[in-house]
Amino acid sequence: MSLRTIIVATLTLAVAPAAAEWQPNLKLGIMELHPRYQAKATYDDNIYRVSPDQADGTRVGCLAGNANACSGGKRGSWYMSNDVGLDVMLPIGETHKVSAGYGARFDSYDKQARANNAVHQTAKFEYLFSGAVLNARLWDNYVKTQDAAYNPNNQASVAGNATIGGELASRQDRWGNTAGAYLEYALGEKFFFGADAADTRTKYRRPDLAAILDSSAQSYGFKTGYKVLPKTRVFGSLHRGITHYSAGRQGANHKDWLADFGAEGEFTAKLKGRLQTGFSVRRYDNYDHVRVGESTTTTNWTAGVGLNYKPGARTTIDLSATRGLADSTGVRWTISNTVALAVTQDIGKLTAKVDGAVTIDKYSDSQTIPAAGGMTASRRDDTYTGGVGFNYAFTKWLSASADYRHTRRHSIFTWEYNYKDNTTSFGLKAAF
């Protein structure tokens, strides 16, 4: 579907006379079917998320030699996303519920289509049991996707005919699967105890990437707490994590202890969510590969906040904040801190949203970047995002959207990792 088709269809619906509201009810017996389709056109003025080309012609992420074959640098492009999916829900009595879903998104780019066109697929399954004193959840989430066409964390620079490090601009196929279980038992009217376990696998198709990025991660632990209000409880949890990389990724395997404390539920009639803080202790394996003089153990403060506040019937304010460790190539880990705020306002059939976020990533080890003249430093990236969006509901199942988003990153390694990006999108969605 082209951008012109979307605009014509949207205008046609906007001027059409109002009709009786129709909400489809798709069922097979007691099974509910919820199909969806969305077509979205987006213009991205920096699809590779890189710094502008330099005055001498140096361009980030280019093929060596032939300027006409350069597949990197700052480039803008329109692209179309066609997103289709189906969710199925099957209630079994009053205590059991099974749900499953499948989705696929097809991205088609105007510029350098061979490098950028991609297909993303997701599948999910969930089983819920709700009893008088026992609750249980089993789930499995699968994704088969293609990473962004260019990874600005692995830079390549070309000045004349010389290529300095990095990869070419091409998408990398991978799949991931996460399966887990949670069991919670009520100890009287106030206390509860829960146990959970999860397993995550990630696999890349390209052999050289598979050697350093293929991984498996397991976590298991318990959660217990006390109900202080009818819909609010305080809790504490302790988990063990084990992460293993393929043999080609030396010094990256690690084991973690994670302790968390917090409160969750409805704090007031207008405020609900989750407040959580704690710490993580990580110990790396393969001690011989850890840099000389550096500890194999790191202890860090962690946090997670997710609050939803409704000051009025038509206004919603969402605040989130996270702090935690993330694995990173080139160094052992990254400490990532993010704060995000979104305000949504309903105006009849029109919904307006304004949001913004700040992320600060601090890398554990110093790095030397050849393209930066051999500069050695501990990398830090500050990323700022902000946007505005509008959604208009023609009916309960058909809506149109328009969105704008600006992103910029400031890094210690200025030219190698700084970038600015603007995206503008128009979409049409049918969801039953």
Helices and strands as residue ranges (DSSP letters): H 3-15, E 27-28, E 31-44, E 59-60, G 67-69, E 77-92, E 96-109, H 113-116, E 118-130, E 134-146, E 157-159, E 162-164, E 173-187, E 191-204, H 207-213, E 215-229, E 232-245, E 254-266, E 271-284, G 287-289, E 297-312, E 315-327, E 333-347, E 350-369, G 370-372, E 375-393, E 398-411, H 414-417, E 419-431
